Amino acid sequence: MPNNINNWQYKDVVSFLKENGFTLNHIRGSHYYYVGTVNKIMRHVSVPYHGTALKPRTMKSIIEQSGIQKEIWFGKGKRK
């Protein structure tokens, strides 16, 4: 997995979300919607699939939607 906000691919994001308990809910066009529970709160995450690296702003949005801390996304922390 990438160590910072740059160069995340769709497959990296999906792999990370699945490792953290998210599951595919539905697909609409080129966006895949995942659901999962973080800190007893149900979260919905939209992940675009365009075949290129996700833009940093898109990654920030995905991180915010997931509710998982940035440190965990970038491998510098552990999820409780």
PDB file of N, CA, C and O in Angstrom:
ATOM      1  N   MET A   1       0.833  -1.178   0.000  1.00  0.00           N
ATOM      2  CA  MET A   1       0.000   0.000   0.000  1.00  0.00           C
ATOM      3  C   MET A   1       0.878   1.243   0.000  1.00  0.00           C
ATOM      4  O   MET A   1       1.957   1.244   0.592  1.00  0.00           O
ATOM      5  N   PRO A   2       0.426   2.283  -0.652  1.00  0.00           N
ATOM      6  CA  PRO A   2       1.192   3.531  -0.653  1.00  0.00           C
ATOM      7  C   PRO A   2       1.322   4.097   0.764  1.00  0.00           C
ATOM      8  O   PRO A   2       0.453   3.889   1.611  1.00  0.00           O
ATOM      9  N   ASN A   3       2.411   4.808   1.002  1.00  0.00           N
ATOM     10  CA  ASN A   3       2.687   5.340   2.333  1.00  0.00           C
ATOM     11  C   ASN A   3       2.164   6.749   2.554  1.00  0.00           C
ATOM     12  O   ASN A   3       2.200   7.249   3.678  1.00  0.00           O
ATOM     13  N   ASN A   4       1.680   7.395   1.506  1.00  0.00           N
ATOM     14  CA  ASN A   4       1.119   8.735   1.676  1.00  0.00           C
ATOM     15  C   ASN A   4      -0.130   8.863   0.816  1.00  0.00           C
ATOM     16  O   ASN A   4      -0.619   7.871   0.275  1.00  0.00           O
ATOM     17  N   ILE A   5      -0.637  10.060   0.691  1.00  0.00           N
ATOM     18  CA  ILE A   5      -1.919  10.262   0.013  1.00  0.00           C
ATOM     19  C   ILE A   5      -1.828  10.126  -1.507  1.00  0.00           C
ATOM     20  O   ILE A   5      -2.857  10.030  -2.177  1.00  0.00           O
ATOM     21  N   ASN A   6      -0.626  10.117  -2.056  1.00  0.00           N
ATOM     22  CA  ASN A   6      -0.440  10.014  -3.504  1.00  0.00           C
ATOM     23  C   ASN A   6      -0.340   8.552  -3.951  1.00  0.00           C
ATOM     24  O   ASN A   6       0.050   7.674  -3.180  1.00  0.00           O
ATOM     25  N   ASN A   7      -0.696   8.320  -5.192  1.00  0.00           N
ATOM     26  CA  ASN A   7      -0.520   7.030  -5.873  1.00  0.00           C
ATOM     27  C   ASN A   7      -1.375   5.882  -5.360  1.00  0.00           C
ATOM     28  O   ASN A   7      -0.996   4.725  -5.541  1.00  0.00           O
ATOM     29  N   TRP A   8      -2.496   6.146  -4.738  1.00  0.00           N
ATOM     30  CA  TRP A   8      -3.418   5.081  -4.365  1.00  0.00           C
ATOM     31  C   TRP A   8      -4.222   4.700  -5.600  1.00  0.00           C
ATOM     32  O   TRP A   8      -4.738   5.565  -6.307  1.00  0.00           O
ATOM     33  N   GLN A   9      -4.322   3.426  -5.849  1.00  0.00           N
ATOM     34  CA  GLN A   9      -5.139   2.895  -6.934  1.00  0.00           C
ATOM     35  C   GLN A   9      -6.442   2.358  -6.339  1.00  0.00           C
ATOM     36  O   GLN A   9      -6.548   2.145  -5.131  1.00  0.00           O
ATOM     37  N   TYR A  10      -7.416   2.146  -7.200  1.00  0.00           N
ATOM     38  CA  TYR A  10      -8.693   1.574  -6.770  1.00  0.00           C
ATOM     39  C   TYR A  10      -8.472   0.284  -5.989  1.00  0.00           C
ATOM     40  O   TYR A  10      -9.051   0.099  -4.918  1.00  0.00           O
ATOM     41  N   LYS A  11      -7.638  -0.611  -6.520  1.00  0.00           N
ATOM     42  CA  LYS A  11      -7.424  -1.911  -5.883  1.00  0.00           C
ATOM     43  C   LYS A  11      -6.795  -1.774  -4.495  1.00  0.00           C
ATOM     44  O   LYS A  11      -7.092  -2.573  -3.607  1.00  0.00           O
ATOM     45  N   ASP A  12      -5.929  -0.768  -4.295  1.00  0.00           N
ATOM     46  CA  ASP A  12      -5.323  -0.537  -2.981  1.00  0.00           C
ATOM     47  C   ASP A  12      -6.378  -0.115  -1.965  1.00  0.00           C
ATOM     48  O   ASP A  12      -6.395  -0.599  -0.833  1.00  0.00           O
ATOM     49  N   VAL A  13      -7.253   0.788  -2.381  1.00  0.00           N
ATOM     50  CA  VAL A  13      -8.308   1.288  -1.490  1.00  0.00           C
ATOM     51  C   VAL A  13      -9.264   0.158  -1.117  1.00  0.00           C
ATOM     52  O   VAL A  13      -9.599  -0.022   0.054  1.00  0.00           O
ATOM     53  N   VAL A  14      -9.695  -0.598  -2.118  1.00  0.00           N
ATOM     54  CA  VAL A  14     -10.637  -1.692  -1.866  1.00  0.00           C
ATOM     55  C   VAL A  14     -10.006  -2.741  -0.955  1.00  0.00           C
ATOM     56  O   VAL A  14     -10.662  -3.243  -0.042  1.00  0.00           O
ATOM     57  N   SER A  15      -8.757  -3.073  -1.190  1.00  0.00           N
ATOM     58  CA  SER A  15      -8.059  -4.043  -0.350  1.00  0.00           C
ATOM     59  C   SER A  15      -8.008  -3.561   1.094  1.00  0.00           C
ATOM     60  O   SER A  15      -8.272  -4.329   2.019  1.00  0.00           O
ATOM     61  N   PHE A  16      -7.669  -2.290   1.288  1.00  0.00           N
ATOM     62  CA  PHE A  16      -7.597  -1.721   2.633  1.00  0.00           C
ATOM     63  C   PHE A  16      -8.965  -1.743   3.310  1.00  0.00           C
ATOM     64  O   PHE A  16      -9.080  -2.131   4.473  1.00  0.00           O
ATOM     65  N   LEU A  17      -9.998  -1.328   2.583  1.00  0.00           N
ATOM     66  CA  LEU A  17     -11.341  -1.308   3.164  1.00  0.00           C
ATOM     67  C   LEU A  17     -11.790  -2.707   3.565  1.00  0.00           C
ATOM     68  O   LEU A  17     -12.362  -2.884   4.641  1.00  0.00           O
ATOM     69  N   LYS A  18     -11.542  -3.701   2.723  1.00  0.00           N
ATOM     70  CA  LYS A  18     -11.933  -5.080   3.047  1.00  0.00           C
ATOM     71  C   LYS A  18     -11.185  -5.590   4.275  1.00  0.00           C
ATOM     72  O   LYS A  18     -11.767  -6.286   5.107  1.00  0.00           O
ATOM     73  N   GLU A  19      -9.901  -5.250   4.398  1.00  0.00           N
ATOM     74  CA  GLU A  19      -9.117  -5.647   5.571  1.00  0.00           C
ATOM     75  C   GLU A  19      -9.674  -5.036   6.851  1.00  0.00           C
ATOM     76  O   GLU A  19      -9.479  -5.573   7.941  1.00  0.00           O
ATOM     77  N   ASN A  20     -10.363  -3.916   6.712  1.00  0.00           N
ATOM     78  CA  ASN A  20     -10.906  -3.214   7.862  1.00  0.00           C
ATOM     79  C   ASN A  20     -12.417  -3.400   8.017  1.00  0.00           C
ATOM     80  O   ASN A  20     -13.085  -2.589   8.658  1.00  0.00           O
ATOM     81  N   GLY A  21     -12.949  -4.472   7.426  1.00  0.00           N
ATOM     82  CA  GLY A  21     -14.330  -4.871   7.674  1.00  0.00           C
ATOM     83  C   GLY A  21     -15.388  -4.264   6.769  1.00  0.00           C
ATOM     84  O   GLY A  21     -16.577  -4.415   7.051  1.00  0.00           O
ATOM     85  N   PHE A  22     -15.011  -3.591   5.706  1.00  0.00           N
ATOM     86  CA  PHE A  22     -15.996  -3.026   4.791  1.00  0.00           C
ATOM     87  C   PHE A  22     -16.371  -4.059   3.738  1.00  0.00           C
ATOM     88  O   PHE A  22     -15.552  -4.893   3.352  1.00  0.00           O
ATOM     89  N   THR A  23     -17.616  -3.995   3.279  1.00  0.00           N
ATOM     90  CA  THR A  23     -18.081  -4.901   2.233  1.00  0.00           C
ATOM     91  C   THR A  23     -18.757  -4.098   1.125  1.00  0.00           C
ATOM     92  O   THR A  23     -19.272  -3.005   1.359  1.00  0.00           O
ATOM     93  N   LEU A  24     -18.746  -4.656  -0.080  1.00  0.00           N
ATOM     94  CA  LEU A  24     -19.370  -3.995  -1.223  1.00  0.00           C
ATOM     95  C   LEU A  24     -20.881  -3.996  -1.028  1.00  0.00           C
ATOM     96  O   LEU A  24     -21.482  -5.042  -0.785  1.00  0.00           O
ATOM     97  N   ASN A  25     -21.487  -2.826  -1.136  1.00  0.00           N
ATOM     98  CA  ASN A  25     -22.928  -2.686  -0.985  1.00  0.00           C
ATOM     99  C   ASN A  25     -23.603  -2.669  -2.358  1.00  0.00           C
ATOM    100  O   ASN A  25     -24.519  -3.448  -2.620  1.00  0.00           O
ATOM    101  N   HIS A  26     -23.142  -1.778  -3.222  1.00  0.00           N
ATOM    102  CA  HIS A  26     -23.688  -1.732  -4.577  1.00  0.00           C
ATOM    103  C   HIS A  26     -22.744  -0.972  -5.508  1.00  0.00           C
ATOM    104  O   HIS A  26     -21.781  -0.342  -5.070  1.00  0.00           O
ATOM    105  N   ILE A  27     -23.049  -1.050  -6.802  1.00  0.00           N
ATOM    106  CA  ILE A  27     -22.257  -0.380  -7.823  1.00  0.00           C
ATOM    107  C   ILE A  27     -23.213   0.496  -8.625  1.00  0.00           C
ATOM    108  O   ILE A  27     -24.316   0.085  -8.984  1.00  0.00           O
ATOM    109  N   ARG A  28     -22.755   1.706  -8.892  1.00  0.00           N
ATOM    110  CA  ARG A  28     -23.550   2.597  -9.738  1.00  0.00           C
ATOM    111  C   ARG A  28     -22.603   3.288 -10.711  1.00  0.00           C
ATOM    112  O   ARG A  28     -21.827   4.160 -10.320  1.00  0.00           O
ATOM    113  N   GLY A  29     -22.671   2.902 -11.952  1.00  0.00           N
ATOM    114  CA  GLY A  29     -21.762   3.446 -12.957  1.00  0.00           C
ATOM    115  C   GLY A  29     -20.337   3.016 -12.647  1.00  0.00           C
ATOM    116  O   GLY A  29     -20.051   1.824 -12.537  1.00  0.00           O
ATOM    117  N   SER A  30     -19.449   3.986 -12.507  1.00  0.00           N
ATOM    118  CA  SER A  30     -18.047   3.674 -12.229  1.00  0.00           C
ATOM    119  C   SER A  30     -17.692   3.858 -10.759  1.00  0.00           C
ATOM    120  O   SER A  30     -16.514   3.935 -10.412  1.00  0.00           O
ATOM    121  N   HIS A  31     -18.702   3.929  -9.892  1.00  0.00           N
ATOM    122  CA  HIS A  31     -18.448   4.100  -8.467  1.00  0.00           C
ATOM    123  C   HIS A  31     -18.929   2.858  -7.697  1.00  0.00           C
ATOM    124  O   HIS A  31     -20.028   2.346  -7.909  1.00  0.00           O
ATOM    125  N   TYR A  32     -18.057   2.410  -6.805  1.00  0.00           N
ATOM    126  CA  TYR A  32     -18.352   1.250  -5.974  1.00  0.00           C
ATOM    127  C   TYR A  32     -18.602   1.755  -4.565  1.00  0.00           C
ATOM    128  O   TYR A  32     -17.827   2.557  -4.044  1.00  0.00           O
ATOM    129  N   TYR A  33     -19.677   1.291  -3.945  1.00  0.00           N
ATOM    130  CA  TYR A  33     -20.077   1.771  -2.634  1.00  0.00           C
ATOM    131  C   TYR A  33     -19.873   0.667  -1.601  1.00  0.00           C
ATOM    132  O   TYR A  33     -20.415  -0.430  -1.735  1.00  0.00           O
ATOM    133  N   TYR A  34     -19.093   0.966  -0.582  1.00  0.00           N
ATOM    134  CA  TYR A  34     -18.768   0.023   0.480  1.00  0.00           C
ATOM    135  C   TYR A  34     -19.382   0.501   1.789  1.00  0.00           C
ATOM    136  O   TYR A  34     -19.504   1.702   2.030  1.00  0.00           O
ATOM    137  N   VAL A  35     -19.769  -0.459   2.635  1.00  0.00           N
ATOM    138  CA  VAL A  35     -20.294  -0.138   3.954  1.00  0.00           C
ATOM    139  C   VAL A  35     -19.499  -0.900   5.007  1.00  0.00           C
ATOM    140  O   VAL A  35     -19.014  -2.006   4.768  1.00  0.00           O
ATOM    141  N   GLY A  36     -19.381  -0.288   6.161  1.00  0.00           N
ATOM    142  CA  GLY A  36     -18.672  -0.918   7.264  1.00  0.00           C
ATOM    143  C   GLY A  36     -18.927  -0.132   8.540  1.00  0.00           C
ATOM    144  O   GLY A  36     -19.471   0.972   8.507  1.00  0.00           O
ATOM    145  N   THR A  37     -18.532  -0.707   9.648  1.00  0.00           N
ATOM    146  CA  THR A  37     -18.723  -0.066  10.941  1.00  0.00           C
ATOM    147  C   THR A  37     -17.375   0.304  11.529  1.00  0.00           C
ATOM    148  O   THR A  37     -16.477  -0.532  11.631  1.00  0.00           O
ATOM    149  N   VAL A  38     -17.240   1.576  11.917  1.00  0.00           N
ATOM    150  CA  VAL A  38     -16.033   2.069  12.567  1.00  0.00           C
ATOM    151  C   VAL A  38     -16.471   2.783  13.835  1.00  0.00           C
ATOM    152  O   VAL A  38     -17.282   3.708  13.788  1.00  0.00           O
ATOM    153  N   ASN A  39     -15.927   2.347  14.975  1.00  0.00           N
ATOM    154  CA  ASN A  39     -16.294   2.925  16.279  1.00  0.00           C
ATOM    155  C   ASN A  39     -17.804   2.903  16.507  1.00  0.00           C
ATOM    156  O   ASN A  39     -18.377   3.872  17.004  1.00  0.00           O
ATOM    157  N   LYS A  40     -18.441   1.793  16.141  1.00  0.00           N
ATOM    158  CA  LYS A  40     -19.878   1.554  16.317  1.00  0.00           C
ATOM    159  C   LYS A  40     -20.750   2.493  15.493  1.00  0.00           C
ATOM    160  O   LYS A  40     -21.929   2.673  15.795  1.00  0.00           O
ATOM    161  N   ILE A  41     -20.175   3.090  14.457  1.00  0.00           N
ATOM    162  CA  ILE A  41     -20.921   3.971  13.557  1.00  0.00           C
ATOM    163  C   ILE A  41     -20.870   3.369  12.155  1.00  0.00           C
ATOM    164  O   ILE A  41     -19.795   3.054  11.647  1.00  0.00           O
ATOM    165  N   MET A  42     -22.046   3.213  11.529  1.00  0.00           N
ATOM    166  CA  MET A  42     -22.114   2.683  10.170  1.00  0.00           C
ATOM    167  C   MET A  42     -21.581   3.739   9.205  1.00  0.00           C
ATOM    168  O   MET A  42     -22.006   4.894   9.233  1.00  0.00           O
ATOM    169  N   ARG A  43     -20.644   3.324   8.353  1.00  0.00           N
ATOM    170  CA  ARG A  43     -20.018   4.235   7.393  1.00  0.00           C
ATOM    171  C   ARG A  43     -20.281   3.773   5.973  1.00  0.00           C
ATOM    172  O   ARG A  43     -20.327   2.575   5.696  1.00  0.00           O
ATOM    173  N   HIS A  44     -20.453   4.738   5.072  1.00  0.00           N
ATOM    174  CA  HIS A  44     -20.639   4.474   3.651  1.00  0.00           C
ATOM    175  C   HIS A  44     -19.501   5.160   2.908  1.00  0.00           C
ATOM    176  O   HIS A  44     -19.251   6.348   3.112  1.00  0.00           O
ATOM    177  N   VAL A  45     -18.814   4.420   2.049  1.00  0.00           N
ATOM    178  CA  VAL A  45     -17.665   4.959   1.326  1.00  0.00           C
ATOM    179  C   VAL A  45     -17.867   4.740  -0.172  1.00  0.00           C
ATOM    180  O   VAL A  45     -18.162   3.632  -0.619  1.00  0.00           O
ATOM    181  N   SER A  46     -17.703   5.815  -0.930  1.00  0.00           N
ATOM    182  CA  SER A  46     -17.793   5.761  -2.390  1.00  0.00           C
ATOM    183  C   SER A  46     -16.382   5.754  -2.962  1.00  0.00           C
ATOM    184  O   SER A  46     -15.582   6.646  -2.681  1.00  0.00           O
ATOM    185  N   VAL A  47     -16.083   4.728  -3.777  1.00  0.00           N
ATOM    186  CA  VAL A  47     -14.753   4.606  -4.379  1.00  0.00           C
ATOM    187  C   VAL A  47     -14.913   4.601  -5.898  1.00  0.00           C
ATOM    188  O   VAL A  47     -15.530   3.689  -6.447  1.00  0.00           O
ATOM    189  N   PRO A  48     -14.357   5.622  -6.593  1.00  0.00           N
ATOM    190  CA  PRO A  48     -14.452   5.644  -8.049  1.00  0.00           C
ATOM    191  C   PRO A  48     -13.482   4.657  -8.685  1.00  0.00           C
ATOM    192  O   PRO A  48     -12.366   4.471  -8.200  1.00  0.00           O
ATOM    193  N   TYR A  49     -13.911   4.031  -9.768  1.00  0.00           N
ATOM    194  CA  TYR A  49     -13.035   3.129 -10.503  1.00  0.00           C
ATOM    195  C   TYR A  49     -12.842   3.699 -11.903  1.00  0.00           C
ATOM    196  O   TYR A  49     -13.718   3.584 -12.760  1.00  0.00           O
ATOM    197  N   HIS A  50     -11.671   4.321 -12.124  1.00  0.00           N
ATOM    198  CA  HIS A  50     -11.381   4.918 -13.422  1.00  0.00           C
ATOM    199  C   HIS A  50     -10.095   4.384 -14.024  1.00  0.00           C
ATOM    200  O   HIS A  50      -9.693   4.826 -15.101  1.00  0.00           O
ATOM    201  N   GLY A  51      -9.439   3.441 -13.354  1.00  0.00           N
ATOM    202  CA  GLY A  51      -8.249   2.817 -13.898  1.00  0.00           C
ATOM    203  C   GLY A  51      -6.966   3.625 -13.742  1.00  0.00           C
ATOM    204  O   GLY A  51      -5.910   3.205 -14.217  1.00  0.00           O
ATOM    205  N   THR A  52      -7.045   4.766 -13.089  1.00  0.00           N
ATOM    206  CA  THR A  52      -5.852   5.586 -12.862  1.00  0.00           C
ATOM    207  C   THR A  52      -5.694   5.814 -11.360  1.00  0.00           C
ATOM    208  O   THR A  52      -6.568   5.454 -10.571  1.00  0.00           O
ATOM    209  N   ALA A  53      -4.579   6.410 -10.980  1.00  0.00           N
ATOM    210  CA  ALA A  53      -4.359   6.727  -9.569  1.00  0.00           C
ATOM    211  C   ALA A  53      -5.411   7.732  -9.115  1.00  0.00           C
ATOM    212  O   ALA A  53      -5.781   8.643  -9.855  1.00  0.00           O
ATOM    213  N   LEU A  54      -5.883   7.550  -7.886  1.00  0.00           N
ATOM    214  CA  LEU A  54      -6.865   8.482  -7.342  1.00  0.00           C
ATOM    215  C   LEU A  54      -6.180   9.795  -6.980  1.00  0.00           C
ATOM    216  O   LEU A  54      -5.048   9.807  -6.496  1.00  0.00           O
ATOM    217  N   LYS A  55      -6.869  10.879  -7.217  1.00  0.00           N
ATOM    218  CA  LYS A  55      -6.321  12.196  -6.899  1.00  0.00           C
ATOM    219  C   LYS A  55      -6.273  12.362  -5.381  1.00  0.00           C
ATOM    220  O   LYS A  55      -7.100  11.786  -4.675  1.00  0.00           O
ATOM    221  N   PRO A  56      -5.315  13.144  -4.867  1.00  0.00           N
ATOM    222  CA  PRO A  56      -5.201  13.349  -3.418  1.00  0.00           C
ATOM    223  C   PRO A  56      -6.497  13.853  -2.782  1.00  0.00           C
ATOM    224  O   PRO A  56      -6.851  13.432  -1.681  1.00  0.00           O
ATOM    225  N   ARG A  57      -7.193  14.739  -3.459  1.00  0.00           N
ATOM    226  CA  ARG A  57      -8.446  15.258  -2.899  1.00  0.00           C
ATOM    227  C   ARG A  57      -9.506  14.162  -2.786  1.00  0.00           C
ATOM    228  O   ARG A  57     -10.280  14.137  -1.829  1.00  0.00           O
ATOM    229  N   THR A  58      -9.536  13.258  -3.764  1.00  0.00           N
ATOM    230  CA  THR A  58     -10.467  12.128  -3.725  1.00  0.00           C
ATOM    231  C   THR A  58     -10.105  11.201  -2.574  1.00  0.00           C
ATOM    232  O   THR A  58     -10.987  10.712  -1.868  1.00  0.00           O
ATOM    233  N   MET A  59      -8.805  10.953  -2.379  1.00  0.00           N
ATOM    234  CA  MET A  59      -8.364  10.091  -1.276  1.00  0.00           C
ATOM    235  C   MET A  59      -8.732  10.694   0.070  1.00  0.00           C
ATOM    236  O   MET A  59      -9.150   9.975   0.977  1.00  0.00           O
ATOM    237  N   LYS A  60      -8.584  12.005   0.209  1.00  0.00           N
ATOM    238  CA  LYS A  60      -8.962  12.680   1.461  1.00  0.00           C
ATOM    239  C   LYS A  60     -10.443  12.453   1.749  1.00  0.00           C
ATOM    240  O   LYS A  60     -10.828  12.220   2.894  1.00  0.00           O
ATOM    241  N   SER A  61     -11.265  12.521   0.715  1.00  0.00           N
ATOM    242  CA  SER A  61     -12.695  12.300   0.870  1.00  0.00           C
ATOM    243  C   SER A  61     -12.990  10.859   1.283  1.00  0.00           C
ATOM    244  O   SER A  61     -13.831  10.621   2.149  1.00  0.00           O
ATOM    245  N   ILE A  62     -12.305   9.905   0.670  1.00  0.00           N
ATOM    246  CA  ILE A  62     -12.497   8.493   1.009  1.00  0.00           C
ATOM    247  C   ILE A  62     -12.095   8.245   2.464  1.00  0.00           C
ATOM    248  O   ILE A  62     -12.798   7.544   3.192  1.00  0.00           O
ATOM    249  N   ILE A  63     -10.980   8.812   2.881  1.00  0.00           N
ATOM    250  CA  ILE A  63     -10.509   8.650   4.264  1.00  0.00           C
ATOM    251  C   ILE A  63     -11.531   9.232   5.228  1.00  0.00           C
ATOM    252  O   ILE A  63     -11.842   8.619   6.249  1.00  0.00           O
ATOM    253  N   GLU A  64     -12.053  10.410   4.910  1.00  0.00           N
ATOM    254  CA  GLU A  64     -13.050  11.047   5.771  1.00  0.00           C
ATOM    255  C   GLU A  64     -14.329  10.220   5.842  1.00  0.00           C
ATOM    256  O   GLU A  64     -14.896  10.043   6.920  1.00  0.00           O
ATOM    257  N   GLN A  65     -14.785   9.715   4.697  1.00  0.00           N
ATOM    258  CA  GLN A  65     -16.002   8.906   4.659  1.00  0.00           C
ATOM    259  C   GLN A  65     -15.847   7.630   5.486  1.00  0.00           C
ATOM    260  O   GLN A  65     -16.795   7.192   6.138  1.00  0.00           O
ATOM    261  N   SER A  66     -14.658   7.038   5.458  1.00  0.00           N
ATOM    262  CA  SER A  66     -14.446   5.765   6.148  1.00  0.00           C
ATOM    263  C   SER A  66     -14.409   5.913   7.667  1.00  0.00           C
ATOM    264  O   SER A  66     -14.771   4.984   8.390  1.00  0.00           O
ATOM    265  N   GLY A  67     -13.976   7.065   8.151  1.00  0.00           N
ATOM    266  CA  GLY A  67     -13.870   7.262   9.589  1.00  0.00           C
ATOM    267  C   GLY A  67     -12.636   6.620  10.204  1.00  0.00           C
ATOM    268  O   GLY A  67     -12.473   6.638  11.424  1.00  0.00           O
ATOM    269  N   ILE A  68     -11.766   6.055   9.376  1.00  0.00           N
ATOM    270  CA  ILE A  68     -10.527   5.438   9.852  1.00  0.00           C
ATOM    271  C   ILE A  68      -9.437   6.506   9.831  1.00  0.00           C
ATOM    272  O   ILE A  68      -9.314   7.258   8.864  1.00  0.00           O
ATOM    273  N   GLN A  69      -8.657   6.567  10.890  1.00  0.00           N
ATOM    274  CA  GLN A  69      -7.627   7.602  11.019  1.00  0.00           C
ATOM    275  C   GLN A  69      -6.601   7.523   9.892  1.00  0.00           C
ATOM    276  O   GLN A  69      -6.306   6.445   9.376  1.00  0.00           O
ATOM    277  N   LYS A  70      -6.060   8.695   9.516  1.00  0.00           N
ATOM    278  CA  LYS A  70      -5.046   8.774   8.456  1.00  0.00           C
ATOM    279  C   LYS A  70      -3.834   7.913   8.769  1.00  0.00           C
ATOM    280  O   LYS A  70      -3.272   7.280   7.875  1.00  0.00           O
ATOM    281  N   GLU A  71      -3.429   7.886  10.029  1.00  0.00           N
ATOM    282  CA  GLU A  71      -2.243   7.122  10.419  1.00  0.00           C
ATOM    283  C   GLU A  71      -2.406   5.644  10.085  1.00  0.00           C
ATOM    284  O   GLU A  71      -1.444   4.975   9.706  1.00  0.00           O
ATOM    285  N   ILE A  72      -3.613   5.146  10.225  1.00  0.00           N
ATOM    286  CA  ILE A  72      -3.885   3.744   9.913  1.00  0.00           C
ATOM    287  C   ILE A  72      -3.864   3.533   8.403  1.00  0.00           C
ATOM    288  O   ILE A  72      -3.336   2.531   7.922  1.00  0.00           O
ATOM    289  N   TRP A  73      -4.437   4.473   7.655  1.00  0.00           N
ATOM    290  CA  TRP A  73      -4.425   4.376   6.194  1.00  0.00           C
ATOM    291  C   TRP A  73      -3.005   4.319   5.662  1.00  0.00           C
ATOM    292  O   TRP A  73      -2.729   3.588   4.711  1.00  0.00           O
ATOM    293  N   PHE A  74      -2.109   5.076   6.257  1.00  0.00           N
ATOM    294  CA  PHE A  74      -0.750   5.170   5.740  1.00  0.00           C
ATOM    295  C   PHE A  74       0.229   4.268   6.474  1.00  0.00           C
ATOM    296  O   PHE A  74       1.442   4.420   6.330  1.00  0.00           O
ATOM    297  N   GLY A  75      -0.291   3.327   7.261  1.00  0.00           N
ATOM    298  CA  GLY A  75       0.544   2.295   7.873  1.00  0.00           C
ATOM    299  C   GLY A  75       1.367   2.726   9.071  1.00  0.00           C
ATOM    300  O   GLY A  75       2.338   2.060   9.431  1.00  0.00           O
ATOM    301  N   LYS A  76       0.986   3.835   9.692  1.00  0.00           N
ATOM    302  CA  LYS A  76       1.768   4.335  10.828  1.00  0.00           C
ATOM    303  C   LYS A  76       1.065   4.095  12.159  1.00  0.00           C
ATOM    304  O   LYS A  76       1.554   4.516  13.207  1.00  0.00           O
ATOM    305  N   GLY A  77      -0.069   3.426  12.119  1.00  0.00           N
ATOM    306  CA  GLY A  77      -0.830   3.145  13.336  1.00  0.00           C
ATOM    307  C   GLY A  77      -1.576   1.848  13.202  1.00  0.00           C
ATOM    308  O   GLY A  77      -1.524   1.200  12.157  1.00  0.00           O
ATOM    309  N   LYS A  78      -2.275   1.461  14.257  1.00  0.00           N
ATOM    310  CA  LYS A  78      -3.048   0.226  14.243  1.00  0.00           C
ATOM    311  C   LYS A  78      -4.473   0.525  14.644  1.00  0.00           C
ATOM    312  O   LYS A  78      -4.734   1.358  15.512  1.00  0.00           O
ATOM    313  N   ARG A  79      -5.398  -0.175  13.989  1.00  0.00           N
ATOM    314  CA  ARG A  79      -6.810  -0.013  14.312  1.00  0.00           C
ATOM    315  C   ARG A  79      -7.133  -0.819  15.554  1.00  0.00           C
ATOM    316  O   ARG A  79      -6.670  -1.948  15.712  1.00  0.00           O
ATOM    317  N   LYS A  80      -7.925  -0.235  16.431  1.00  0.00           N
ATOM    318  CA  LYS A  80      -8.322  -0.904  17.684  1.00  0.00           C
ATOM    319  C   LYS A  80      -9.557  -1.732  17.477  1.00  0.00           C
ATOM    320  O   LYS A  80     -10.039  -2.367  18.415  1.00  0.00           O
TER     321      LYS A  80
END
